[in-house]
Amino acid sequence: MGDELIPATKIAVFRNKEIRKTFREKEWWFSVVDVIGALTESMNPRDYWFKMKARVKDEEALELSTICRQLKLEAADGKKYETDCANTEGMFRIIQSIPSHKAGPFKLWLARVGYERVQEIDDPELATKRTRALYKAKGYPDEWIEKRLRGIAIREELTDEWQKHGVEKHKEYEILTAEISKAAFGLTPNKHKRLKGLKQENLRDHMTDLELIFSMLGEASTTQITKTEHPKGFGENRIVARRGGNVAGIARKKLEQETKQKVISRNNYLSIVKKKKLKE
């Protein structure tokens, strides 16, 4: 649950090079060091970026840092760090100072990535279609995909309510999500990921049907209580998050009592599906 925060961090791919991006204020922001790594042969993109800023400042009296924002992106160790990011316009300016034969193709790629998001804002159904196609390509069955998409919609409704009720900081979203998870499952999203042996992967993409269902119940319950009671600020919303998660927690414990089976699973859902297909 914790890895679906607002704003979400995603991975884009340019010629087999991963580029982290995050959506803020209705536009994508891209990791500058990731772009440098994709366009240059540098073994140390961070050092390249540091020297590049100094060079451009000397030659053009331009501070490239002024067109960047420090945003938290997930690193290879699974932790989030402040990272220099630029939007599409800023990235076009930055790559002008990178001598690379890949710059032209990258500009086209960058424009396409940005345009796809504009299309999705105008027609939200496009985003759903693209997401469904992506999961289908990975081998997920239709039944699971429908639950996953429904969970995404429920999550978005909850974060909208949090914004309306005074929750603003990225860290606050993370804490509230953890409160729901602890009440619903008895463990935080990070512990849930470790249980499944996950690192950078998205937790919900590895949840079983029941885990997805109880995640949805916890967040939908929190949304409903928030709409009814209108908590203000982080403190009051934290109490509501625990209560909403507890609704799912009570239901989970009752199911476990009836079935004598745990809802929380160490298994990666996609692995379960693949094993079933092999047996068939």
WOCOR-V962684 format. One line per field, one symbol per residue. ss: DSSP state (H for helix, E for strand, L for the rest). psi: psi as a letter, one per 40 degrees, with the letter a starting at -180 (. if undefined). burial: I if it has 9 or more other ideal C-beta (glycine too) atoms within 8 Angstrom, else O. A space follows every 50 residues. Layout:
ss = ???
psi = ???
burial = ???
This chain:
ss = LLLLLLLLEEEEEELLEEEEEEEELLEEEEEHHHHHHHHLLLLLHHHHHH HHHHHHHHHHLLLHHHHLEEEEEELLLLLEEEEEEEEHHHHHHHHLLLLL LLHHHHHHHHHHHHHHHHHHHHLHHHHHHHHHHHHHHHLLLHHHHHHHHH HHHHHHHHHHHHHHLLLLLHHHHHHHHHHHHHHHHLLLHHHHHHHLLLLL LLHHHHLLHHHHHHHHHHHHHHHHHHHHHLLLHHHHHHHHHHHHHHHHHH HHHHHHHHHLLLLLLLLLHHHHHHHHHHHL
psi = deefihiihihihhfehhhiiihhffiihihdddddddeiehegdddddd dddddddddefhhddeeiihihihadeeihihhhiiadddddddedehhh eeddddddddddddddddddddgddddddddddddddeeiiddddddddd ddddddddddddddfehdidddddddddddddddeeiidddddddefice ihddeeiiddddddddddddddddddddegihiddddddddddddddddd ddddddddefiidhieihddddddddddd.
burial = IIIIIOOOIOOIOIOOIOIIIIIOOOIIIIIIIIIIIIIIOIOOIOOIIO OIIOIIIOOOOOOIOOIIOOIOIIOOOOOOOOIIIIIIOIIIIIIOIIOI OIIOOIIOIIIOIIOIIOIIOOOOOIOIOIIIOOIIOOOIOOOIIOIIII IIOIIOIIIOIIIOIOIOOIOIIIIIIIIIIIIIIOIIIOOIIOIIOIOO OOIIIIIIIIIIIIIIIIIIIIIIIIOOOOIOIIOIIIIIIIIIIIIIIO IIOOIIOOOOOOIIIOOIIIOIIIOOOOOO
